[in-house]
C-alpha cells in the first residue's frame, strides 16, 4: 500500500511525513548502505518512524487543522532555534531528516523505537551466591527503555515545547 504523505495541508489520512524518494535520497547522500530492501519494507519503516516522531514528543504550537489532522505536523505557532517562525504549511527539513533516521532503525530492526516494556523483568540488583551487583542506570520507566537517537534529538529539539521530549508533560490552554 502506497504511503499517504502529508502535503502541508493537515491531511486527515496521512501516514507519512516523508516520501520514499526523500528517504532514499537522504540515505544515499550520507552513505547509509543499510537503507536497502523492498519499497514495501521501506514504506512500512517510514510509517513506523512517522508514528514515533508524531507520538513521542511534545511539540511547540498547534496542529494546523486541529484534531482532524492525522499527524503532529504541520503546525502553527512554531519558532526555530534562531527565532524564525515555521510556516503553518511547512514540515521542517529537520523533522523530515529525523523521520528518515528513525526509518533506518525501523527498517533494520522493526519495532526498535517502541520496544515492549515489562517493568517486572527489569533487574536493578542481582545476587548470585556471595556476589551482588547493583546496576547504576536502573530507571524502570517505559520511556527509559526506548532508544535515544542523539542525531534525532539534536535535529528536533529546537521545535519541542520548553525543551522537553516527554510526551507526558503538556500544557493547558484557555479556550
SEVEX-331076 format. One record per residue (C-alpha): residue in one letter; x, y, z; residue number from 1. Coordinates in steps of 0.5 Angstrom, whole numbers, plus 2048, in hexadecimal, padded with zeros to 3 digits. Layout:
# SEVEX-331076
a	X	Y	Z	NUM
...
# end
This chain:
# SEVEX-331076
x	800	800	800	1
x	803	807	7FE	2
x	805	80C	803	3
x	800	812	804	4
x	805	817	805	5
x	803	81E	809	6
x	803	823	804	7
x	803	829	809	8
x	7FB	82A	809	9
x	7FA	826	80F	10
x	7F7	81F	80C	11
x	7F2	81B	810	12
x	7F5	815	80D	13
x	7FD	816	80C	14
x	801	810	80F	15
x	808	813	80D	16
x	80C	81A	80E	17
x	811	818	808	18
x	810	814	801	19
x	814	80E	800	20
x	818	812	7FB	21
x	81A	817	800	22
x	81D	812	805	23
x	820	80E	7FF	24
x	824	815	7FD	25
x	825	816	804	26
x	829	810	806	27
x	82C	810	7FF	28
x	82F	817	801	29
x	832	815	807	30
x	834	80E	805	31
x	830	80A	809	32
x	831	803	806	33
x	82C	7FF	80A	34
x	826	803	807	35
x	824	7FD	803	36
x	81E	7F9	802	37
x	818	7F9	7FE	38
x	814	7FF	7FD	39
x	80E	7FC	802	40
x	813	7FB	807	41
x	816	802	807	42
x	80F	805	807	43
x	80D	801	80D	44
x	813	803	810	45
x	811	80A	80E	46
x	80A	809	811	47
x	80D	807	818	48
x	812	80D	818	49
x	80D	812	817	50
x	808	80F	81C	51
x	80E	80F	821	52
x	810	816	820	53
x	809	818	820	54
x	807	815	826	55
x	80E	815	82A	56
x	80F	81D	82B	57
x	80B	823	82E	58
x	80C	828	828	59
x	80B	830	828	60
x	805	832	825	61
x	7FF	82F	823	62
x	7FD	82A	81D	63
x	7FB	82F	817	64
x	7F4	82B	816	65
x	7F3	829	81E	66
x	7F1	822	820	67
x	7EE	820	819	68
x	7F6	820	817	69
x	7F9	819	817	70
x	800	81B	818	71
x	803	820	81D	72
x	806	824	817	73
x	805	829	814	74
x	804	82E	81A	75
x	802	835	81B	76
x	806	83A	820	77
x	80D	836	820	78
x	813	83A	820	79
x	81A	837	81F	80
x	820	838	823	81
x	822	83E	81F	82
x	81B	842	821	83
x	819	841	81A	84
x	811	83E	819	85
x	810	838	816	86
x	80A	839	810	87
x	804	835	812	88
x	804	831	80C	89
x	80B	82F	80D	90
x	80F	829	80F	91
x	816	82B	811	92
x	81B	827	80E	93
x	81E	826	815	94
x	818	822	816	95
x	818	81E	80F	96
x	81F	81C	810	97
x	81D	81A	817	98
x	818	815	814	99
x	81D	813	80F	100
x	822	811	815	101
x	81D	80D	819	102
x	81A	80A	813	103
x	821	807	812	104
x	821	804	819	105
x	81A	801	818	106
x	81C	7FE	811	107
x	822	7FB	814	108
x	81E	7F9	81B	109
x	817	7F9	81A	110
x	814	7FC	821	111
x	81A	7FE	823	112
x	818	805	825	113
x	812	802	829	114
x	814	7FC	82D	115
x	810	7F8	831	116
x	810	7FA	838	117
x	80F	7F6	83E	118
x	811	7F9	845	119
x	811	7F2	849	120
x	817	7F0	844	121
x	81C	7F5	845	122
x	822	7F4	84A	123
x	824	7F9	84F	124
x	828	7F5	854	125
x	82B	7EE	852	126
x	82E	7E9	858	127
x	831	7E2	856	128
x	834	7DF	85C	129
x	839	7E4	85F	130
x	839	7E8	859	131
x	834	7EE	859	132
x	833	7F3	853	133
x	82F	7FA	853	134
x	82E	7FD	84C	135
x	830	804	84C	136
x	82B	806	847	137
x	824	803	849	138
x	81F	807	847	139
x	819	803	847	140
x	814	808	843	141
x	811	805	83C	142
x	814	80C	839	143
x	81B	80A	83C	144
x	81B	803	838	145
x	81B	807	831	146
x	821	808	82D	147
x	823	80F	82D	148
x	826	811	826	149
x	82A	817	827	150
x	82A	819	820	151
x	823	819	820	152
x	822	81D	827	153
x	827	822	824	154
x	823	823	81E	155
x	81C	824	821	156
x	81E	827	828	157
x	81D	82E	825	158
x	816	82D	824	159
x	814	82A	82B	160
x	810	82D	830	161
x	814	830	835	162
x	81A	82C	833	163
x	816	826	835	164
x	816	81F	832	165
x	811	81C	837	166
x	80A	81A	834	167
x	807	81A	83B	168
x	809	822	83C	169
x	804	826	839	170
x	801	82D	839	171
x	7FA	830	83B	172
x	7F6	835	836	173
x	7F1	839	838	174
x	7EB	839	832	175
# end
